[in-house]
Amino acid sequence: MDSSTIVEVAEYHNDVVASLKCFSKTSPSFISTRYFGRPPSEVLAARIEETGLRSAFFVLTALEAAFRSDYLCRCQNKMKDDLSRAFRAIYKDRERNASLDEDIFETWKKKSPNPRRQLIGELRGAFNFRHYLAHGRYGEPKLGRKYDFNFVYSLADDVLNAFPLLKSD
């Protein structure tokens, strides 16, 4: 994955938000009829928030794919750097079933300079948020911060700029 993927998600996200705002202005009677008793501004805010959650979820799934693809690329190409060697040791035991958090993120954390380690901590929190979304928003998550599309997008951009993730051809 490169930054163009998350830029496309951001463009789509912004298009949907703009469409929702336009729709709420041009079709207030539809909103009033469909959501009887709820103010249109409340309905709009709820739809925009839901769009943000879905967009953040997609960015995080794309990041997971990028890290997993990098892991496999480093293993299959038998690269000689410390990170790739550590990944191959994991691959011998788990192959494609490596845990994103405990195997891939933890190995990056151990083999990376401090700024990347901090980003791994942020990623772990964001993936806890993603798990919450993916599993039906069950229960009250203990995330330590509020996650929204803007935060997740910014984090993804920082990660893609800081980590030399490889792509398989």
C-alpha positions as CSV (number, residue, x, y, z in Angstrom):
1,M,0.0,0.0,0.0
2,D,1.2,3.5,-0.7
3,S,-0.2,6.8,0.4
4,S,-2.3,7.0,-2.8
5,T,-4.6,4.4,-1.3
6,I,-5.4,6.4,1.8
7,V,-5.7,9.5,-0.2
8,E,-8.4,7.8,-2.3
9,V,-10.2,6.8,0.9
10,A,-10.0,10.4,2.1
11,E,-11.3,11.7,-1.2
12,Y,-14.2,9.3,-1.0
13,H,-14.9,10.2,2.6
14,N,-15.0,13.9,1.8
15,D,-17.3,13.3,-1.2
16,V,-19.7,11.3,1.0
17,V,-19.7,14.0,3.7
18,A,-20.3,16.7,1.1
19,S,-23.1,14.6,-0.4
20,L,-24.7,14.1,3.0
21,K,-24.6,17.9,3.7
22,C,-26.0,18.7,0.3
23,F,-28.8,16.1,0.7
24,S,-29.7,17.4,4.1
25,K,-30.1,20.9,2.7
26,T,-32.0,19.9,-0.4
27,S,-34.3,17.2,1.1
28,P,-35.3,18.4,4.6
29,S,-38.8,17.0,4.1
30,F,-37.5,13.6,3.3
31,I,-35.4,13.6,6.5
32,S,-38.3,14.9,8.6
33,T,-40.6,12.2,7.3
34,R,-38.1,9.3,7.5
35,Y,-36.7,10.4,10.9
36,F,-39.8,11.8,12.4
37,G,-39.1,13.6,15.7
38,R,-35.3,13.8,15.2
39,P,-33.9,17.2,14.2
40,P,-32.3,17.1,10.7
41,S,-29.0,18.4,12.1
42,E,-28.9,15.4,14.5
43,V,-29.5,13.0,11.7
44,L,-26.8,14.6,9.6
45,A,-24.3,14.5,12.4
46,A,-25.0,10.8,13.1
47,R,-24.5,10.0,9.4
48,I,-21.3,12.0,9.2
49,E,-20.0,10.2,12.3
50,E,-20.9,6.8,10.9
51,T,-19.2,7.7,7.6
52,G,-16.1,8.6,9.5
53,L,-16.0,5.3,11.4
54,R,-16.4,3.4,8.2
55,S,-13.6,5.4,6.5
56,A,-11.3,5.0,9.5
57,F,-12.0,1.2,9.4
58,F,-11.1,1.0,5.8
59,V,-7.8,2.9,6.3
60,L,-6.9,0.5,9.1
61,T,-7.7,-2.6,7.1
62,A,-5.4,-1.2,4.3
63,L,-2.7,-0.6,6.8
64,E,-3.0,-4.2,8.1
65,A,-2.7,-5.4,4.5
66,A,0.4,-3.3,4.0
67,F,2.1,-4.7,7.1
68,R,1.1,-8.3,6.3
69,S,2.3,-7.9,2.7
70,D,5.6,-6.5,3.9
71,Y,6.0,-9.4,6.3
72,L,5.4,-11.9,3.5
73,C,7.7,-10.1,1.1
74,R,10.5,-10.0,3.5
75,C,10.1,-13.7,4.2
76,Q,9.7,-14.9,0.7
77,N,12.6,-12.7,-0.7
78,K,14.9,-14.0,2.2
79,M,16.2,-10.5,2.8
80,K,19.3,-10.4,5.1
81,D,18.4,-7.5,7.4
82,D,17.6,-8.2,11.1
83,L,13.9,-7.5,10.7
84,S,13.5,-9.9,7.8
85,R,15.4,-12.6,9.6
86,A,13.2,-12.2,12.7
87,F,10.1,-12.4,10.4
88,R,11.4,-15.6,8.8
89,A,11.8,-17.1,12.3
90,I,8.1,-16.3,12.9
91,Y,7.2,-17.6,9.4
92,K,8.8,-21.0,10.1
93,D,6.3,-21.5,13.0
94,R,3.2,-19.6,11.8
95,E,3.6,-19.0,8.1
96,R,0.8,-16.7,6.9
97,N,-0.9,-16.9,10.3
98,A,1.4,-14.5,12.1
99,S,-0.4,-12.2,14.6
100,L,-0.4,-8.6,13.5
101,D,0.1,-7.3,17.0
102,E,2.2,-9.9,18.8
103,D,4.3,-11.0,15.9
104,I,4.5,-8.3,13.2
105,F,4.1,-5.1,15.3
106,E,6.2,-6.5,18.1
107,T,9.0,-7.4,15.8
108,W,8.9,-4.0,14.1
109,K,9.0,-2.4,17.6
110,K,12.1,-4.5,18.7
111,K,14.0,-3.8,15.4
112,S,13.1,-0.1,14.9
113,P,14.4,3.2,16.1
114,N,12.5,5.1,18.8
115,P,10.1,7.2,16.6
116,R,8.8,4.1,14.9
117,R,8.3,2.4,18.3
118,Q,6.1,5.3,19.3
119,L,4.1,4.8,16.1
120,I,3.7,1.1,16.8
121,G,2.1,2.1,20.2
122,E,-0.3,4.4,18.4
123,L,-1.1,1.7,15.8
124,R,-1.9,-0.8,18.5
125,G,-4.4,1.6,20.0
126,A,-5.9,2.2,16.6
127,F,-6.2,-1.5,15.9
128,N,-8.0,-2.0,19.2
129,F,-10.5,0.6,17.9
130,R,-10.7,-1.4,14.6
131,H,-11.4,-4.6,16.5
132,Y,-14.2,-2.9,18.4
133,L,-15.7,-1.8,15.0
134,A,-15.1,-5.2,13.4
135,H,-16.8,-7.1,16.2
136,G,-20.1,-5.2,16.1
137,R,-19.2,-2.4,18.5
138,Y,-19.9,-4.8,21.3
139,G,-19.4,-3.4,24.8
140,E,-17.7,-0.2,25.8
141,P,-14.1,-0.1,24.4
142,K,-11.2,1.1,26.6
143,L,-9.3,2.9,24.0
144,G,-7.6,5.7,25.9
145,R,-8.5,8.3,23.3
146,K,-11.2,9.2,20.8
147,Y,-10.6,7.7,17.4
148,D,-12.0,9.3,14.3
149,F,-11.3,9.4,10.6
150,N,-9.0,12.5,10.9
151,F,-6.8,10.9,13.6
152,V,-6.6,7.5,11.8
153,Y,-5.8,9.1,8.4
154,S,-3.1,11.2,10.0
155,L,-1.6,8.2,11.8
156,A,-1.7,6.1,8.6
157,D,0.1,8.9,6.7
158,D,2.7,9.1,9.4
159,V,3.2,5.3,9.4
160,L,3.5,5.1,5.6
161,N,6.1,7.8,5.7
162,A,8.1,6.3,8.6
163,F,8.1,2.6,7.8
164,P,9.9,1.2,4.8
165,L,7.1,-1.3,4.0
166,L,7.8,-3.5,1.0
167,K,5.2,-4.6,-1.5
168,S,5.1,-7.9,-3.3
169,D,4.9,-7.6,-7.0
